[in-house]
Every structure is written in structure tokens, then in C-alpha cells.
Amino acid sequence: MGTYGYCAPEYAMTGQLTVKSDVYSFGVVLLEIITGKRAIEDSKVGGEQNLVAWAKPLFKDRKTFTRMVDPRLQGAYPLRGLYQALAVAAMCVQEQPNLRPAIANVVTALNYLAMQKCDDDSQTVPQDGPMASPRTIKKGSGKKGDGSSDRPNERDRRTGRLR
């Protein structure tokens, strides 16, 4: 049997693997990356123990998306990218296999997400907590030595990596 926390519901019930079972498993891994949580947390209780069960109610309201993010990121991420990444993860972990996307569509969506640039001069990401204030992430001035370039987020055409 598959690894608990990663195996699709239909695989757990029938023991038969399909392409859509792999899509579900990938969705769990994507959620782990976004949240910084493990698929199964033995130290948690109830609904927080299973990552997918914990995330599903939060998928329903965009206002809760920032609560899902790994706190070690400290708000340093583009909000639009978060929405898109969580939308992909939510589609992948659908209960019914026929509602999950084909893996080729997942790859296309993630490639699109990876190629996005932040067009704003700053990006505000709200921080959770009663005393927290929004954190503003500003791009460099483009001057020598400030860690930025004339073209922020420029990708190498050969490798596709950010320069």
C-alpha cells in the first residue's frame, strides 16, 4: 500500500493506481512546500493531523490563504503567486479523480507561475496575528551594490532560472 498521507482516496479503497492517483500525491507534496507542514503530523490532533484535511476548508476562502503559508517565509512572497499555487494544489487533491487535472496541465500551470514577474514596485503580504502589520517588500533601486539589476526577475533563456 502507498505512503499514508500521500495516497489518493481511490487507491486507499481499491488498491489500484492511476495517473490521477499520482496527481493527488503531487498535490500533497505541493501543499507541503507551500505550508512547510508534513503530509501527516503525528504531534497534531484531529483535523490538523492530515495536511489535506486541514487545508480543504481553507481552500474555500481566499482570506485564509495567508494562514496556510509556511511562517518561515515571513511574508516574503507574491500574494498572486500564492493564490495560483494554492489553486493548483486544491485541484490536485480533489476527492474525485475525474475532477483532478491531467499532470500535463499541472506542469503548464506551474511553468506559467514560475515565469511570472512582480510588476508592482512593492508587494504587500498581510501577516497573521493581532499585532502584526502588513510587510512591504520593495524592489531595489537598480543602483550598483543594492542587490538588484535593471531587469529584476530576469530569467536565463537557456536554463529558465532567475538571474
C-alpha positions as CSV (number, residue, x, y, z in Angstrom):
1,M,0.0,0.0,0.0
2,G,1.1,3.6,-0.6
3,T,2.5,6.0,1.9
4,Y,-0.2,7.3,4.2
5,G,-0.9,10.9,3.7
6,Y,0.1,10.8,0.0
7,C,-2.1,8.1,-1.4
8,A,-5.3,9.1,-3.2
9,P,-8.6,8.1,-1.7
10,E,-9.5,5.8,-4.5
11,Y,-6.1,4.0,-4.2
12,A,-6.7,3.6,-0.5
13,M,-10.1,2.0,-1.2
14,T,-9.3,-0.2,-4.3
15,G,-5.5,-0.6,-4.2
16,Q,-5.4,0.4,-7.9
17,L,-3.1,3.1,-9.0
18,T,-3.9,5.5,-11.9
19,V,-2.4,8.6,-13.4
20,K,-4.8,10.7,-11.3
21,S,-3.5,9.0,-8.2
22,D,-0.1,10.5,-8.9
23,V,-1.7,13.9,-9.4
24,Y,-3.2,13.6,-5.9
25,S,0.2,12.7,-4.5
26,F,1.8,15.6,-6.2
27,G,-0.8,17.9,-4.8
28,V,0.1,16.8,-1.3
29,V,3.8,17.5,-2.0
30,L,2.9,20.9,-3.4
31,L,0.9,21.6,-0.2
32,E,3.9,20.5,1.9
33,I,6.1,23.0,0.0
34,I,3.6,25.9,0.4
35,T,2.8,25.3,4.1
36,G,6.0,23.9,5.5
37,K,4.0,21.1,7.1
38,R,4.2,17.4,6.6
39,A,1.5,15.3,5.0
40,I,0.9,13.6,8.4
41,E,1.8,15.4,11.6
42,D,1.7,12.8,14.5
43,S,2.2,15.6,17.0
44,K,-1.1,17.4,16.0
45,V,-4.6,16.4,16.9
46,G,-7.8,15.9,14.8
47,G,-8.1,17.7,11.5
48,E,-4.6,19.3,11.8
49,Q,-3.0,15.8,11.7
50,N,-3.7,15.3,8.0
51,L,-2.5,18.1,5.8
52,V,-5.2,17.7,3.1
53,A,-8.0,17.5,5.7
54,W,-6.6,20.7,7.3
55,A,-6.2,22.6,4.0
56,K,-9.6,21.7,2.4
57,P,-11.7,24.1,4.5
58,L,-9.2,26.9,4.0
59,F,-9.3,26.5,0.2
60,K,-12.9,27.8,0.3
61,D,-11.9,31.4,1.3
62,R,-9.1,33.4,-0.2
63,K,-8.9,35.4,3.0
64,T,-7.5,32.3,4.8
65,F,-4.8,31.6,2.2
66,T,-2.1,33.5,4.0
67,R,-2.7,31.3,7.1
68,M,-1.6,28.3,5.0
69,V,1.8,29.7,4.1
70,D,5.0,28.4,5.8
71,P,5.7,31.1,8.5
72,R,9.4,30.8,7.8
73,L,8.7,32.8,4.6
74,Q,7.9,35.8,6.9
75,G,5.5,37.2,4.3
76,A,8.2,37.4,1.6
77,Y,6.2,36.0,-1.3
78,P,3.9,37.5,-4.0
79,L,0.3,37.1,-3.0
80,R,-0.9,36.4,-6.5
81,G,1.7,33.6,-6.8
82,L,0.3,32.2,-3.6
83,Y,-3.2,32.2,-4.9
84,Q,-2.2,30.5,-8.1
85,A,-0.1,27.8,-6.4
86,L,-2.8,27.0,-3.9
87,A,-5.4,26.8,-6.7
88,V,-3.2,24.2,-8.4
89,A,-2.8,22.3,-5.2
90,A,-6.5,22.4,-4.5
91,M,-7.3,21.0,-7.9
92,C,-4.7,18.2,-7.4
93,V,-6.2,17.0,-4.1
94,Q,-9.8,16.8,-5.2
95,E,-11.5,13.7,-3.7
96,Q,-12.9,12.5,-7.1
97,P,-10.2,11.5,-9.6
98,N,-12.1,12.8,-12.6
99,L,-12.1,16.3,-11.1
100,R,-8.2,16.4,-10.8
101,P,-6.3,17.9,-13.7
102,A,-4.0,16.0,-16.0
103,I,-0.4,16.2,-14.9
104,A,0.5,18.0,-18.2
105,N,-2.0,20.8,-17.2
106,V,-0.4,21.0,-13.7
107,V,3.0,21.3,-15.3
108,T,1.7,24.1,-17.7
109,A,0.2,26.0,-14.8
110,L,3.3,25.8,-12.7
111,N,5.5,26.8,-15.6
112,Y,3.3,29.8,-16.1
113,L,3.5,30.6,-12.4
114,A,7.3,30.3,-12.4
115,M,7.6,32.7,-15.4
116,Q,5.5,35.5,-13.7
117,K,7.2,38.7,-12.8
118,C,6.1,41.1,-10.0
119,D,5.1,44.2,-12.0
120,D,4.4,46.4,-8.9
121,D,7.2,48.4,-7.2
122,S,6.2,46.7,-3.9
123,Q,4.3,43.7,-2.8
124,T,2.3,43.7,0.4
125,V,1.6,40.5,2.1
126,P,-0.6,40.6,5.3
127,Q,0.8,38.9,8.3
128,D,-1.4,36.9,10.7
129,G,-1.8,37.8,14.3
130,P,-3.4,40.5,16.3
131,M,-0.3,42.8,16.5
132,A,1.0,42.0,13.0
133,S,1.1,44.7,10.3
134,P,1.5,44.2,6.6
135,R,5.0,43.7,5.4
136,T,6.1,45.6,2.3
137,I,8.7,44.1,0.1
138,K,10.3,46.7,-2.1
139,K,12.4,46.1,-5.2
140,G,15.9,47.5,-5.3
141,S,16.6,50.9,-6.8
142,G,18.7,49.5,-9.6
143,K,21.8,51.2,-8.2
144,K,25.1,49.3,-8.1
145,G,25.5,47.3,-4.9
146,D,21.9,47.1,-3.8
147,G,21.4,43.5,-5.0
148,S,19.1,44.4,-7.9
149,S,19.5,44.8,-11.6
150,D,17.9,46.9,-14.3
151,R,15.7,44.0,-15.0
152,P,14.5,42.3,-11.8
153,N,13.4,38.7,-12.0
154,E,15.1,38.3,-15.4
155,R,15.4,34.6,-16.5
156,D,18.2,33.0,-18.3
157,R,16.8,31.9,-21.6
158,R,18.8,28.7,-21.7
159,T,18.1,27.4,-18.1
160,G,15.0,29.3,-17.2
161,R,16.5,30.3,-13.8
162,L,16.2,33.7,-12.3
163,R,19.4,35.8,-12.6
